[in-house]
């Protein structure tokens, strides 16, 4: 159960990072960063699966792999993949800035930032079968789950608010024409 905290934190953190900024330009840059990372991950997975010799039904077609490569090339022109550590730190900062709107006391923001980093690294280590987190001294699992659960609920609320129907959008809202796909 606790290992799932990493997945929930990562998913919630990406949503909060991508959609949580007040400034439209920052939000767009963050969204493009997440898309860039996801596109790179998809390409890695498809290239790996394309080499499968036994699991033929999982092997992508040459055409699909070419489409993924082309799409990734376009996406990478918009935003380069950042290193995992830099991305985690930015995500943790965005999470800490969301502490107040998520219902946590504002003075708790620095603690939330550190807790987010700890939960990710600790449970990532556990997911990979490492025991270092126990040597250092694991945090309190109930607190970890409370923080991750609170952030997860906030991420869902944020997504719901951001996913408005087109008729609800105003003239100042960011639209698809604002993204330079030919950059």
Secondary structure by P-SEA (a helix, b strand, c coil): cccaaaaaaaaaaaaaaacccccaaaaaaaaaaaaaaaaaaaaaaaaaaaaccccccccccaaaaaaaaaaaaaaaaacccccaaaaaaaaaaaaaaacccccccccaaaaaaaaaaaaaaaaaaaaaccccccccccccaaaaaaaaaaaaaaaaaaaaaaccccccccccccccccccccc
